[in-house]
């Protein structure tokens, strides 16, 4: 499935369940999440 179509579907489902100010502007798909040396996800 194309990432653009998947992001569109995801955004639509989120709009149905969350308040407008909680819907993310951007959705990114990554293969690997950046990790710290202790194994926690870097959120910045």
HELIX and SHEET records of a PDB file:
HELIX    1   1 UNK A    3  UNK A   17  1                                  15    
HELIX    2   2 UNK A   20  UNK A   22  5                                   3    
END                                                                             
